[in-house]
């Protein structure tokens, strides 16, 4: 994935990733669980083909919806503004992700992991996330997808936008922080993480940013369906 990832070891000896801090890549096999802890028409879901940058084949990306590689799920395109991108990322044979973003730092993502071998649970992910101070919400909800874990937190340098500032005599470029909301659940043999994130603009409070991320997530989930 394109996310900045920090790795660490659990008491079971598994390498974990997808926390909210800067980091480095570790082995694909041992990073699955932490991966879940931590990937213009304003107001319109449809994206004209000429306005979006994408690596998705045209037979799976229409003006209204995106379909996963094997047709296992379909999602209505979220409302993106200028600079819209739809980018797929395959990590080995067991993990596939797609991210929707725009030039204003709004992001949506679906990450799907084949859970046949590892058999991780949402309870494990919930317990793991409690060790991080980056999450302000960790709760379960019941939906037509079953039991979902909802996480809300700040992903340091997780935004697609960058900013520059002087640090001493050096001009430093860094990614901005991303205020994000996640829904993690099981469907068949797969574990899904569905996320929505927003980037701060001048004058917005943290509470307002987290609330916006949660609203975006709810709307995005409404358009998600499975085969």
N, C-alpha and C positions, 0 to 999 in steps of 0.2 A: 504494500500500500504506500501511498505518498505521505502518510502521516508521520510525524516525528514520534519516535518510539523509545521508551526507556525499558531496559530489560532488568529483571531481577529473578532470584530463585525463591521458590516457595519451600515450605517445610517438607514437601514431598519430592523436592529436587527438580521440579519442572521449571524451565525458564518461562517467565511470563512477560508479556508486553502489553502496550496500549494503556499506560498510565498517562497522566496529564503533563509530563515533563519532557525535556529534551532527552534524546537517547540515540541508541544505535540498534541496527538489525541484529537479531539472533536467529537460531535455527527455526525453520518453518514449523516443524513438528511440535516443538515445545512452547510455542508462543500463542497457541490458539486461545486459551482461556483469557489471558490478559488482553488479548486483542479486543475482547468485548468490553473491557473496562475503559478501556480506553481502548478517518477515509477519517431587443428589449421591448417585453410586453408586460409592464407592471400590472399586477392584478389579474393576469390571464394565464391559464395553465398551458394553453397551446403555444408551441414554439415553432414559428416558420423555419423550414430547413435552412434558409439562407442566414438565419440569425444565430445559429448555434454551432459551436465547435465540438466535434465529437469523433470518437473512434468506434462507434457502434454501427454495425451494418444497417442499412436503410430498411431492411425487412423486419427489424426489431425495434426501430425507433420511428414513430409517426409524429404528427403534429400534436397528438393527444396523449400518447402513452409510450412507455418503455417496457419491453418484454425481456426477461432473463434469457441466457444463452440456450437453455434446454426447454424453454417455454414453461418452466415450473411456476413462475409468478409474473404478474403484470402490475404496473403501477402508473397511475395518472401522473403526467408531468407536473411538477410543482411550479408555482408562479416565480419565474426568474426575470430579472431585468437585463439591461445591456451587458454584453460580454458573457452570455450564457454558454456553459460547457456541460457536456454529458460524457463522462469518461469511465470506461470499464477497466478493471484491474484484476488479473488472474494471478493468484499466488499459489503455485503448485497445483495439484489436482483437487485439493480439498477446499480451497477458499476462493471465493469470487466476490468482487465488490463493484459497485457502480456509484459514482458521485455526480451530483448535479450542483452547479455553482454559478455565481455571476460576479460581475466586477464590483459589486457592492459588499462582497464578503458573506453573502447568504449561501448556505450549503445544505444539502440533503444527501443522505447516503444509505445504501442498503448493503450490508455485508452478510454473506451466507457461507456457513462452514459445515462441511460434512462431519457430523458428530458420531458416525458409526463406530469408530474405534475409541475415541476419547470418552464419549458419553458424559460430557460435562452437563451440569444442571444450572438453572438460573439461581438456585440457592448458593452454589459455589461462587458464582460471579458476584452475587450480593455480598457474601461474606468477605470476598477479596476486596471489594470496593470500599468496605467500611474501614479498611486500613489506610485509606487515602483521605487527606483533608480537602481534596479538590472537589469532592461531591457534596452538594448541599441537600440533595434529596436521594433517598434510596427506599423505594417502596414497591409493593406489588399491586397490580390491578387485574381484574378479571375481564376478559373481552371475548369476542367470538373467535379469537385466536388462542384462547386458553389463558393460562397464567402468564402474565407479563411482568418482567422486572423493569421499573422505570428509574432511570438515573438522570440527575441534573447536575451539571458541574462546569467548571472552567477548564478548557484544554489550552494550556500554555503554548503559544506559537502554533495553534492549530488552524488558523485562518488561511485562506488562499491569498489574502492581501498581505503586503509587506509595508513597512515604514522605515524611515531612516532618521537617525539622530546622532548628534556628535557625542562621543564618549572620550573625553580628553581631547587629543588631537586627531582622533580617528572617526570617520563617518561609518557608522555601523548600520547594516541592513538586517532586519529581522522580520519574521512573520508576526502578524498580530495575533492576539489571543482570540479564541473562539468560545462563545457562550453556547452550550449545547445541551440538548435533551435526547435521551436514548430510550428505546423500547427493545428489550431483549426477550425472545421467546423461542419455543421449539415448534417446528412444524415438520412432521414426518421424521426423516433421518437428519434433518438440518436444524442448526441453530441460526437464528436470524438476529442481527442488530440493525434496527432502523433508527436513523439519527436525523436531527435537524439542528443547524447551528447558525448563529448570527455574529457579526463582527461589530464592535462598538463604533459608534459615530459620536461626534461632539455633543455633549449635553445629555446623553442617555445614562440612566442609573443602572447599576447591576441588576436590581430587581426587575426593571423594565425589560432588560435584555434577556434574562432568564425566562420571564413570562412570554416574551415573543417567541423564543425557541420552543417552549412547550406548546404554544398555539400552533406553530408551524408543524410540529411533530404530529399533533392530533389530526390536522388537516391532511398531511401526507399519508398517514396510516389509513385514512378513510378511503383513499384511492388504491390501496394495495389489495390484490386478490390472488388466490392460488389456484392452480390447475386441479 
